[in-house]
């Protein structure tokens, strides 16, 4: 039986990862540590906890709390740390970077120190079957032009306080592998979307605004390109990296789904219009005239500072070395996501 410490497990990707583990494995224990800030939601996991009292344990707390993290290691024989815990909203980091440094850098340092202390058997020697996986982001690479892709060898050039904090954490993780031989892994993913995402992110924000007939604010000209990754594909990739990844390595996880922000918004409008038009239950639930849901709702607003123009990941390494590929195309994923949010409203 493997025991996972999943930090930030009540957030968007973390909660999806926990659900994935529970679906995939019978013999698993999961300790979810989450501070329950604005982006962490107890309700994301409430049903899973109630249905898996012998497998899933929730602890409210901060990854910077040394005594608490040590207590978790003393209570459970942890095999894997999967660190999702992070302040992650770029706009918030521009307004106030301090909390991003505390959580995303000092919090990771605390986890690394404790993992080293609890797992170490002797100098540069560790227990069998232990790994520390840092969940990072393609934003640490900075911005691309119209051509090319981020690879694991791309220089780190973060352009926002958020991505700078994540890059700093990645460097710490790398250093603990190089200096102490701690078995660490880093994954860098493209833009995730899907169920349970915090509503200030682009896709859930636009879904809610469309359903309420509100204006749809799009930064700049809307032509910023992102590589969109359905969250369940991401969860499977992390699981496979934990099982097959080589300690000390970085693995890029991309969706093969490049699209501009403006086209994402237009696709959401079309998808919601069609669902309201064709489904009587949705018509009754939202009492919205689908004729009013159109591209006239789009309004362009002042671009945010340091807004990267394009991200695109080359996932060849994870495909060739781990055997992972994305399975959910963008249109299918958006359809699944829209239906999920509409069912929750």
C-alpha positions as CSV (number, residue, x, y, z in Angstrom):
1,X,0.0,0.0,0.0
2,X,1.3,3.4,-1.0
3,X,0.7,6.4,1.2
4,X,0.5,9.8,-0.4
5,X,0.8,13.2,1.2
6,X,-1.1,15.5,-1.2
7,X,-0.6,19.1,-0.3
8,X,-3.1,21.6,-1.6
9,X,-5.4,18.7,-2.1
10,X,-8.6,20.7,-1.7
11,X,-7.8,22.9,-4.7
12,X,-8.6,22.4,-8.3
13,X,-5.9,20.1,-9.6
14,X,-5.2,18.6,-6.1
15,X,-8.8,17.5,-5.6
16,X,-9.0,16.0,-9.1
17,X,-5.8,14.1,-8.4
18,X,-7.2,12.6,-5.1
19,X,-10.3,11.6,-6.9
20,X,-8.2,10.0,-9.6
21,X,-6.2,8.0,-7.0
22,X,-9.3,6.8,-5.4
23,X,-10.7,5.6,-8.7
24,X,-7.5,3.9,-9.8
25,X,-6.3,2.2,-6.7
26,X,-7.9,0.1,-4.0
27,X,-4.8,-0.2,-1.7
28,X,-4.0,3.5,-1.2
29,X,-3.9,5.9,1.7
30,X,-4.1,9.7,1.1
31,X,-3.4,12.5,3.6
32,X,-4.7,15.7,2.2
33,X,-3.1,18.8,3.7
34,X,-4.8,22.1,2.7
35,X,-4.9,25.5,4.2
36,X,-8.4,26.1,2.7
37,X,-7.6,29.6,1.4
38,X,-9.8,31.2,-1.2
39,X,-8.8,28.6,-3.8
40,X,-9.2,25.5,-1.5
41,X,-12.7,24.2,-1.1
42,X,-13.7,21.6,1.5
43,X,-16.7,20.7,-0.6
44,X,-14.4,19.5,-3.4
45,X,-13.6,16.5,-1.3
46,X,-16.4,16.2,1.3
47,X,-18.1,13.3,-0.5
48,X,-14.8,11.5,-1.1
49,X,-13.8,11.8,2.5
50,X,-17.2,10.5,3.7
51,X,-17.0,7.5,1.4
52,X,-13.4,6.6,2.1
53,X,-12.9,7.0,5.9
54,X,-10.2,4.4,5.9
55,X,-8.3,5.8,2.9
56,X,-8.6,9.6,2.8
57,X,-7.7,11.8,5.7
58,X,-8.0,15.6,5.7
59,X,-5.9,18.0,7.7
60,X,-6.4,21.7,7.6
61,X,-3.0,23.4,7.8
62,X,-0.2,25.2,6.1
63,X,2.8,23.6,4.4
64,X,5.0,26.2,6.2
65,X,4.0,24.8,9.6
66,X,7.0,22.6,10.5
67,X,5.4,21.0,13.5
68,X,2.3,20.0,11.6
69,X,4.1,18.5,8.7
70,X,6.4,16.6,11.0
71,X,3.4,15.3,12.9
72,X,1.9,13.9,9.6
73,X,5.2,12.1,8.9
74,X,5.2,10.7,12.4
75,X,1.6,9.4,12.1
76,X,1.8,7.9,8.6
77,X,4.6,6.2,6.7
78,X,4.6,8.6,3.7
79,X,5.8,7.2,0.4
80,X,5.0,10.1,-1.9
81,X,4.7,13.9,-1.4
82,X,2.8,15.5,-4.3
83,X,2.9,19.2,-3.8
84,X,0.0,21.2,-5.3
85,X,0.0,23.7,-2.5
86,X,0.5,27.1,-4.1
87,X,-0.8,30.6,-4.5
88,X,-1.5,30.5,-8.2
89,X,-3.4,33.5,-9.5
90,X,-1.2,35.8,-11.6
91,X,-3.3,38.9,-11.0
92,X,-3.1,38.5,-7.2
93,X,0.7,38.1,-7.4
94,X,1.0,41.4,-9.2
95,X,-1.0,43.1,-6.5
96,X,0.9,41.5,-3.6
97,X,3.7,39.0,-4.1
98,X,4.6,38.4,-0.4
99,X,2.2,35.5,0.2
100,X,3.4,33.8,-3.0
101,X,6.9,33.8,-1.7
102,X,5.9,32.4,1.7
103,X,3.8,29.6,0.3
104,X,5.4,28.8,-3.0
105,X,9.0,29.1,-1.9
106,X,9.3,28.8,1.9
107,X,6.6,26.2,2.1
108,X,8.4,24.0,-0.5
109,X,11.6,24.5,1.4
110,X,9.9,23.3,4.6
111,X,8.5,20.2,2.9
112,X,11.9,19.4,1.4
113,X,13.6,19.7,4.7
114,X,11.2,17.5,6.5
115,X,11.1,14.9,3.7
116,X,14.9,14.7,3.8
117,X,14.9,14.3,7.6
118,X,12.2,11.7,7.7
119,X,13.3,9.6,4.7
120,X,17.1,9.7,5.0
121,X,18.8,6.5,6.2
122,X,22.3,7.8,5.9
123,X,24.3,10.3,3.9
124,X,22.6,10.6,0.5
125,X,20.7,7.3,1.1
126,X,16.9,7.1,1.5
127,X,14.1,4.7,2.2
128,X,12.9,2.7,-0.8
129,X,9.8,3.8,-2.7
130,X,9.8,7.5,-1.6
131,X,9.5,10.4,-3.9
132,X,8.9,14.2,-3.7
133,X,7.0,15.5,-6.8
134,X,6.7,19.3,-7.3
135,X,3.8,20.3,-9.5
136,X,5.0,23.3,-11.4
137,X,3.9,25.3,-14.4
138,X,5.0,26.1,-18.0
139,X,4.9,29.8,-16.9
140,X,8.4,29.4,-15.4
141,X,9.7,29.4,-19.0
142,X,8.3,32.9,-19.8
143,X,6.8,33.6,-23.2
144,X,7.1,32.2,-26.7
145,X,6.9,33.8,-30.1
146,X,4.7,32.5,-32.8
147,X,6.9,29.4,-33.4
148,X,8.6,26.9,-31.1
149,X,7.8,25.0,-28.0
150,X,9.0,24.8,-24.4
151,X,11.1,21.8,-23.7
152,X,12.7,20.7,-20.4
153,X,15.9,22.4,-21.6
154,X,14.3,25.8,-22.1
155,X,15.8,28.5,-20.0
156,X,13.8,29.6,-17.0
157,X,12.5,33.2,-17.6
158,X,9.5,33.9,-15.4
159,X,7.6,37.2,-16.1
160,X,5.2,37.5,-13.2
161,X,5.8,37.3,-9.4
162,X,3.7,34.1,-9.4
163,X,5.8,32.3,-12.0
164,X,9.0,33.7,-10.4
165,X,7.9,32.0,-7.1
166,X,7.2,28.7,-8.9
167,X,10.6,28.9,-10.7
168,X,12.3,29.5,-7.3
169,X,10.6,26.4,-5.9
170,X,11.7,24.4,-8.8
171,X,15.3,25.4,-8.3
172,X,15.1,24.5,-4.6
173,X,13.7,21.0,-5.5
174,X,16.5,20.5,-8.0
175,X,19.1,21.6,-5.5
176,X,17.9,19.1,-2.9
177,X,18.3,16.3,-5.5
178,X,21.8,17.5,-6.5
179,X,23.1,18.3,-3.0
180,X,21.4,15.7,-0.9
181,X,20.3,13.1,-3.5
182,X,16.7,13.5,-2.3
183,X,14.5,11.6,-4.8
184,X,12.7,14.5,-6.4
185,X,10.6,15.0,-9.6
186,X,9.3,18.2,-11.2
187,X,6.4,18.3,-13.6
188,X,5.5,21.5,-15.5
189,X,2.1,21.6,-17.0
190,X,0.2,23.8,-19.4
191,X,-3.1,25.5,-18.7
192,X,-5.5,23.1,-16.8
193,X,-9.2,23.2,-17.1
194,X,-12.1,21.0,-16.0
195,X,-14.3,20.4,-12.9
196,X,-13.7,22.1,-9.5
197,X,-11.6,25.0,-10.9
198,X,-11.7,28.2,-8.9
199,X,-14.1,30.6,-10.6
200,X,-11.7,33.4,-11.1
201,X,-9.8,31.4,-13.8
202,X,-10.7,32.1,-17.4
203,X,-13.0,29.1,-18.3
204,X,-15.1,28.9,-15.2
205,X,-15.2,32.8,-15.0
206,X,-16.6,33.0,-18.5
207,X,-19.0,30.2,-18.0
208,X,-20.6,31.9,-15.0
209,X,-20.7,35.3,-16.7
210,X,-22.3,33.8,-19.9
211,X,-25.0,32.1,-17.8
212,X,-25.7,35.4,-16.0
213,X,-25.7,37.4,-19.2
214,X,-22.8,39.6,-18.1
215,X,-20.1,41.2,-20.1
216,X,-17.1,38.9,-20.8
217,X,-13.8,40.8,-20.1
218,X,-10.9,39.7,-22.3
219,X,-7.4,41.0,-21.7
220,X,-5.7,43.0,-24.5
221,X,-6.6,41.7,-28.0
222,X,-7.5,38.2,-26.7
223,X,-4.8,36.6,-28.9
224,X,-2.7,35.3,-26.1
225,X,-2.2,31.6,-26.8
226,X,-2.3,28.8,-24.2
227,X,-1.9,25.0,-24.5
228,X,-5.0,23.7,-22.8
229,X,-4.8,20.4,-20.7
230,X,-7.9,18.6,-19.4
231,X,-7.3,18.1,-15.7
232,X,-7.9,14.3,-15.6
233,X,-5.2,13.9,-18.3
234,X,-2.9,15.9,-16.0
235,X,-3.7,13.7,-13.0
236,X,-2.8,10.6,-15.0
237,X,0.5,12.1,-16.1
238,X,1.5,12.9,-12.5
239,X,0.6,9.4,-11.4
240,X,2.7,7.9,-14.2
241,X,5.7,10.2,-13.5
242,X,5.6,9.1,-9.8
243,X,5.7,5.4,-10.9
244,X,8.1,5.6,-13.8
245,X,9.9,9.0,-13.6
246,X,13.7,9.2,-12.9
247,X,14.6,11.2,-9.8
248,X,16.1,14.5,-10.5
249,X,14.3,14.9,-13.8
250,X,11.8,17.4,-15.1
251,X,8.8,16.3,-17.2
252,X,6.7,18.7,-19.3
253,X,3.0,17.9,-19.5
254,X,1.1,19.5,-22.4
255,X,-2.3,19.0,-23.9
256,X,-1.6,19.4,-27.7
257,X,-4.4,21.9,-27.6
258,X,-3.1,25.4,-28.4
259,X,-5.8,28.1,-28.6
260,X,-6.2,31.8,-28.1
261,X,-8.1,33.2,-25.2
262,X,-10.6,34.9,-27.5
263,X,-11.4,31.6,-29.2
264,X,-11.9,29.8,-25.9
265,X,-14.4,32.5,-25.0
266,X,-16.2,32.2,-28.3
267,X,-16.3,28.4,-28.0
268,X,-17.8,28.6,-24.6
269,X,-20.5,31.0,-25.9
270,X,-21.4,28.5,-28.7
271,X,-21.4,25.5,-26.4
272,X,-23.6,27.1,-23.8
273,X,-26.0,28.5,-26.5
274,X,-26.4,25.0,-28.0
275,X,-27.0,23.4,-24.6
276,X,-29.7,25.9,-23.7
277,X,-31.3,25.6,-27.1
278,X,-31.4,21.8,-27.1
279,X,-31.9,20.9,-23.5
280,X,-35.2,21.7,-21.8
281,X,-33.8,21.0,-18.3
282,X,-31.1,23.6,-18.8
283,X,-33.7,26.1,-20.1
284,X,-35.8,25.7,-17.0
285,X,-32.8,25.8,-14.7
286,X,-31.3,29.0,-16.0
287,X,-34.3,30.8,-17.4
288,X,-31.9,32.4,-19.9
289,X,-32.8,33.4,-23.5
290,X,-30.1,31.8,-25.5
291,X,-30.5,34.5,-28.2
292,X,-28.9,36.9,-25.7
293,X,-25.9,34.7,-25.4
294,X,-23.6,35.8,-28.2
295,X,-20.3,37.4,-29.0
296,X,-21.7,40.9,-28.3
297,X,-21.0,40.1,-24.6
298,X,-17.3,40.2,-25.2
299,X,-15.5,43.3,-24.1
300,X,-11.8,43.9,-24.4
301,X,-10.1,45.4,-21.3
302,X,-6.6,46.7,-20.6
303,X,-4.0,44.0,-20.7
304,X,-2.4,43.0,-17.5
305,X,1.4,43.7,-16.9
306,X,3.8,41.1,-18.1
307,X,1.1,39.1,-19.8
308,X,2.9,36.3,-21.7
309,X,1.9,36.1,-25.3
310,X,2.1,32.3,-26.0
311,X,2.8,29.1,-24.1
312,X,3.2,25.8,-25.9
313,X,4.7,22.6,-24.5
314,X,6.7,19.9,-26.3
315,X,5.7,16.7,-24.3
316,X,8.0,14.4,-26.2
317,X,10.0,13.4,-23.1
318,X,7.1,12.3,-21.1
319,X,5.7,10.4,-24.1
320,X,9.0,8.6,-24.9
321,X,10.2,7.9,-21.4
322,X,6.9,7.5,-19.4
323,X,4.4,6.5,-22.1
324,X,1.9,9.3,-21.3
325,X,-0.1,11.2,-23.9
326,X,-3.2,13.4,-23.5
327,X,-6.5,11.8,-24.5
328,X,-9.0,14.6,-24.2
329,X,-9.3,17.0,-27.2
330,X,-10.2,20.6,-26.5
331,X,-13.7,20.6,-27.8
332,X,-14.6,17.4,-25.9
333,X,-13.0,18.8,-22.7
334,X,-14.8,22.1,-23.0
335,X,-18.1,20.3,-23.5
336,X,-17.5,18.1,-20.4
337,X,-16.5,21.2,-18.4
338,X,-19.4,23.3,-19.4
339,X,-21.9,20.5,-18.5
340,X,-20.3,20.0,-15.1
341,X,-20.5,23.7,-14.2
342,X,-24.1,24.0,-15.5
343,X,-25.1,20.9,-13.4
344,X,-23.6,22.6,-10.3
345,X,-25.4,25.9,-10.8
